[in-house]
Amino acid sequence: MKLFTPISFRNIELKNRIVMSPMCMYSAEDGVANDFHFVHYGSRAQGGVGLVMVEATGVEPRGRITNKCLGIWNDEQALALKKIVDFVHQNSESKIGIQLAHAGRKGSTWENRQISIEEGWETIAPSPIPFHHSERTPHVLTIEEIKNLVEDFRKATKRAVDASFDVIEIHGAHGYLIHQFLSPLSNTRTDEYGGNAENRARFLMEIVDAVNSEITENQALFVRISGTEYAENGWEISDSVELAKILKTKNVNLIDVSSGGNISGVTIPLNPGYQVPLAEAVKKNADIKTGAVGLITSTELAEEILENEQADLIFLAREILRNPYFAVQSAWENGEENFYPHQYLRAKPAK
C-alpha cells in the first residue's frame, strides 16, 4: 500500500504517509506542555504514525486561541516540548513537527466565545473587523508591530529547532492571523500589507523568510492554508494555487490544505474527504506536495487519495483521537510492515 511507503522532505524521511494532524488540546498552563501532552503525543508515536504534529503553538502570548493553549515564546515552554520530542525520537520511528501560530482576532476565547480583556487580552488583526459582530473590534496592527510579529515567528522557530523538531508548520489557515491578512474580506488595509494579492500575502512571505533563516536541511517546512473560505469575494482555491506556486519558490516543502474558518456563519459541505479536491487542485496546479485532511476515517479512503495522486500525506484528526493506534492496526489488517513498540511484541498478530 502506498500509505505505508516512505516519503522525504529535505533530509527528513517519514516512514509512512499517516500524519497526526495538529489539534488544540486546551490543556496547558502559561503555554507550558505538561504530562498530558507527553502522554498524548507520545502515544501517537507509539501508534506508528509517520509524523506527529504538535498543536497550534503561540509565538507570543496573544497568539494563543485560549489561555490554555501551548506557547513557544520562552525557554520554559521550549524545554517542556523538547521532553516530548526526545521521547518520540528515542522510542519510535515517527518524526515530530510543531505548528507555529498566531490567532489574531480569533484569540482570547474560551468555549467558542470571546472572553473579556481582563480575563484574556486585546486581540489584534490587520483591520478593525471582528470575527463575529458580537465581539470587540481588534487592535489594528501598525507596520512596526507586524515586523515584531515576524520576529516572533523567527524566535519561535529557533526554539523549535533547538528542541529538535523535524518539521516546522506555519499556520496560515482557519481564520487565524496569517489567514486574516490573506483574505480581502478581513484585510482592508491600504498600505503594503493590504490591497492586491501580493500585498496581502506579504506578512506570510516575510514569516516564511524568517523561518527559513533558522531552519536547515534537517527540518522540513510546511504551510497550512485554507483552500477556500466558502464566502463570496473571499479567498478561493485559485488564490491558494497562486499562493502555493510562490511558496514553492521559497523552499516550502508541503502545503497542508484545509478550509474555512475566517468568515462566520458560512456553510461548509461536510462529507468524508470533503477537502481532498482542494489538496488535489493545489498539488496538480502548483506542482507541490500536499497534505489532505478532513473527515478521513478509513484506510481505504486514505489509500484511494494517495493512489489517485490527490495528495502526498494523509492528515488524520478526530480519527487519531479515537484510535491512537490507527497506523499499527491498519498495517496489521493489510499485511504491511510498520513500526511496532518492542515492549508490545507479544500482542502483535501473527501474519
NUDO-223285 format. One record per residue (C-alpha): x, z, y. Coordinates in steps of 0.1 Angstrom, whole numbers. Each point is the difference from the previous one (the first is absolute). Layout:
// NUDO-223285
<<X Z Y>>;
...
END
This chain:
// NUDO-223285
<<0 0 0>>;
<<12 -8 35>>;
<<-12 35 11>>;
<<29 14 -20>>;
<<27 -23 12>>;
<<26 11 26>>;
<<2 -12 36>>;
<<28 4 25>>;
<<1 6 38>>;
<<35 0 15>>;
<<19 22 -25>>;
<<-31 18 -12>>;
<<-14 -9 -33>>;
<<-35 13 -10>>;
<<-4 2 -38>>;
<<-36 -11 2>>;
<<-25 -13 26>>;
<<-22 31 1>>;
<<2 20 33>>;
<<-16 33 9>>;
<<-16 -9 34>>;
<<6 24 29>>;
<<-29 23 3>>;
<<-4 29 24>>;
<<-2 34 -18>>;
<<-7 22 31>>;
<<20 29 -16>>;
<<30 5 22>>;
<<8 29 24>>;
<<18 -11 32>>;
<<7 -33 -17>>;
<<21 15 -28>>;
<<-5 -11 -36>>;
<<-7 29 -25>>;
<<-4 7 -37>>;
<<-32 -21 -1>>;
<<18 -31 12>>;
<<29 6 -24>>;
<<-24 1 -30>>;
<<-23 -27 14>>;
<<28 -26 5>>;
<<21 11 -29>>;
<<-28 -3 -25>>;
<<-6 -37 10>>;
<<37 -7 -5>>;
<<-3 16 -35>>;
<<-30 -22 -5>>;
<<22 -31 2>>;
<<-9 -18 32>>;
<<26 -24 13>>;
<<-2 14 35>>;
<<-14 33 14>>;
<<-10 -3 36>>;
<<-2 32 20>>;
<<-30 3 23>>;
<<-1 -9 37>>;
<<26 22 16>>;
<<0 6 38>>;
<<31 -9 19>>;
<<-10 25 27>>;
<<-26 28 1>>;
<<-26 -21 17>>;
<<6 -27 -26>>;
<<-19 20 -27>>;
<<-37 -7 -8>>;
<<-7 37 -5>>;
<<21 31 5>>;
<<3 1 -38>>;
<<18 -33 -3>>;
<<37 -4 -9>>;
<<26 -6 26>>;
<<36 -10 2>>;
<<10 8 36>>;
<<22 29 -9>>;
<<27 10 -26>>;
<<-22 26 -17>>;
<<-26 -27 -9>>;
<<27 -24 -11>>;
<<16 26 -23>>;
<<-34 8 -17>>;
<<-5 -37 -6>>;
<<35 -4 -14>>;
<<-8 25 -27>>;
<<-28 -23 -12>>;
<<22 -31 3>>;
<<28 16 -21>>;
<<-25 11 -27>>;
<<-14 -36 -3>>;
<<35 -15 -2>>;
<<12 26 -25>>;
<<-30 0 -23>>;
<<-14 -35 -1>>;
<<7 -36 4>>;
<<-23 -2 31>>;
<<11 -9 35>>;
<<-15 20 29>>;
<<-10 -11 34>>;
<<-14 15 32>>;
<<-26 -13 24>>;
<<10 6 36>>;
<<-30 3 22>>;
<<-16 8 33>>;
<<-37 6 2>>;
<<-4 -7 38>>;
<<-36 3 11>>;
<<-11 9 -35>>;
<<20 32 -1>>;
<<-10 36 7>>;
<<-28 -2 -26>>;
<<-14 21 -28>>;
<<-26 -10 -26>>;
<<-7 -33 18>>;
<<-6 15 34>>;
<<23 4 30>>;
<<9 36 8>>;
<<7 14 34>>;
<<33 -2 18>>;
<<3 38 -4>>;
<<-4 -3 -38>>;
<<20 -33 -2>>;
<<16 -21 27>>;
<<-6 -27 26>>;
<<-1 -34 -17>>;
<<19 -31 12>>;
<<-8 -37 -1>>;
<<10 -33 16>>;
<<-33 0 20>>;
<<-26 25 11>>;
<<-24 -8 -28>>;
<<-10 27 -25>>;
<<-6 -9 -37>>;
<<-36 12 3>>;
<<-20 4 31>>;
<<-5 37 -7>>;
<<37 7 1>>;
<<21 8 31>>;
<<19 -28 17>>;
<<36 -2 -12>>;
<<30 3 23>>;
<<13 -35 8>>;
<<37 -4 -9>>;
<<25 -9 27>>;
<<28 -24 -8>>;
<<24 29 0>>;
<<-22 18 -25>>;
<<-2 -31 -22>>;
<<38 -2 -1>>;
<<2 37 -9>>;
<<-24 -6 -29>>;
<<22 -29 -13>>;
<<29 25 1>>;
<<-22 25 -20>>;
<<-4 -26 -27>>;
<<38 -6 0>>;
<<7 37 -4>>;
<<-26 4 -27>>;
<<16 -29 -19>>;
<<35 17 3>>;
<<-15 31 -15>>;
<<-17 -19 -28>>;
<<32 -19 -8>>;
<<20 33 -1>>;
<<-27 14 -24>>;
<<8 -30 -23>>;
<<-34 -18 2>>;
<<2 -34 -16>>;
<<-28 -17 20>>;
<<-10 4 37>>;
<<-35 -12 8>>;
<<-12 -3 36>>;
<<-37 7 3>>;
<<-15 -27 21>>;
<<-35 1 -15>>;
<<-33 19 0>>;
<<-4 4 37>>;
<<30 22 6>>;
<<23 -4 30>>;
<<18 -32 -10>>;
<<-33 -17 -10>>;
<<-14 12 33>>;
<<27 -20 18>>;
<<-5 -31 -22>>;
<<-38 -3 4>>;
<<-15 -16 32>>;
<<-30 23 -4>>;
<<21 32 4>>;
<<28 -14 22>>;
<<-10 -12 34>>;
<<33 5 17>>;
<<13 -25 26>>;
<<37 8 -3>>;
<<26 -12 -26>>;
<<-18 20 -27>>;
<<-34 -17 5>>;
<<-17 -33 4>>;
<<12 -27 -24>>;
<<8 5 -36>>;
<<37 1 5>>;
<<-3 28 26>>;
<<-25 20 -22>>;
<<25 -2 -29>>;
<<29 11 22>>;
<<-3 37 -9>>;
<<1 -7 -37>>;
<<29 -24 4>>;
<<20 26 19>>;
<<-8 26 -27>>;
<<12 -25 -27>>;
<<32 -5 19>>;
<<5 37 3>>;
<<-7 6 -37>>;
<<24 -28 -10>>;
<<27 16 21>>;
<<0 30 -23>>;
<<-7 -14 -35>>;
<<25 -18 -23>>;
<<-3 -24 -29>>;
<<-8 31 -21>>;
<<-34 5 17>>;
<<-28 -25 0>>;
<<-23 -5 30>>;
<<-37 -4 -4>>;
<<-27 -3 27>>;
<<-36 8 -6>>;
<<-25 -19 20>>;
<<-38 -4 1>>;
<<-6 -36 -10>>;
<<-32 -1 21>>;
<<-19 26 19>>;
<<-34 -16 -7>>;
<<-10 -3 37>>;
<<-8 -30 22>>;
<<29 -10 22>>;
<<22 26 -17>>;
<<30 -1 -23>>;
<<-5 -27 -27>>;
<<19 -12 -31>>;
<<14 -29 20>>;
<<16 25 23>>;
<<14 19 -30>>;
<<16 -32 -14>>;
<<17 -8 33>>;
<<12 36 3>>;
<<14 0 -36>>;
<<19 -32 8>>;
<<18 18 28>>;
<<6 32 -20>>;
<<16 -21 -27>>;
<<26 -11 25>>;
<<7 37 7>>;
<<10 8 -36>>;
<<-33 15 -9>>;
<<-2 -2 -38>>;
<<-37 4 -7>>;
<<-33 1 19>>;
<<-24 26 -14>>;
<<-34 -15 8>>;
<<-30 23 5>>;
<<-28 -5 25>>;
<<-23 16 26>>;
<<3 34 17>>;
<<3 -9 36>>;
<<-36 -7 11>>;
<<-27 26 -6>>;
<<-32 -10 -18>>;
<<10 -33 -16>>;
<<-13 -11 -33>>;
<<27 -4 -27>>;
<<-10 -19 -32>>;
<<12 25 -26>>;
<<4 -14 -36>>;
<<29 1 -25>>;
<<30 -16 14>>;
<<-18 -8 33>>;
<<33 -2 20>>;
<<19 -21 -25>>;
<<-9 -33 18>>;
<<16 14 31>>;
<<33 7 -18>>;
<<-2 -34 -16>>;
<<-4 -17 34>>;
<<30 18 15>>;
<<21 -7 -31>>;
<<-7 -37 -2>>;
<<-1 -9 37>>;
<<28 22 12>>;
<<22 -4 -32>>;
<<6 37 -2>>;
<<-5 26 -28>>;
<<-32 20 3>>;
<<-17 31 -15>>;
<<-36 0 -9>>;
<<-21 31 4>>;
<<-37 10 -1>>;
<<-23 9 -29>>;
<<25 -12 -26>>;
<<-9 23 -30>>;
<<10 -19 -31>>;
<<31 -14 -16>>;
<<-19 -33 -6>>;
<<-8 -5 37>>;
<<36 10 10>>;
<<15 -25 -25>>;
<<-24 -28 11>>;
<<11 5 37>>;
<<36 -3 -10>>;
<<-5 -30 -24>>;
<<-19 -19 27>>;
<<28 7 24>>;
<<-23 17 25>>;
<<25 29 5>>;
<<33 13 -12>>;
<<-8 38 -2>>;
<<-32 19 -9>>;
<<-7 30 21>>;
<<-22 25 -17>>;
<<-17 27 20>>;
<<-31 19 -14>>;
<<8 -12 -35>>;
<<34 16 1>>;
<<-16 32 12>>;
<<-24 -1 -29>>;
<<27 -8 -25>>;
<<37 8 9>>;
<<10 -16 -33>>;
<<-17 -33 6>>;
<<33 -19 -4>>;
<<10 18 -32>>;
<<-35 -4 -15>>;
<<-2 -37 9>>;
<<34 -6 -16>>;
<<-12 18 -33>>;
<<-32 -20 -1>>;
<<17 -34 5>>;
<<31 5 -21>>;
<<23 0 31>>;
<<32 20 5>>;
<<-1 24 29>>;
<<17 33 11>>;
<<-12 29 -21>>;
<<11 36 8>>;
<<24 11 -28>>;
<<-15 34 0>>;
<<-33 -15 -12>>;
<<13 -24 -26>>;
<<-18 18 -28>>;
<<-33 -11 15>>;
<<9 -37 4>>;
<<-22 -21 -22>>;
<<17 -20 -28>>;
<<0 -38 4>>;
END
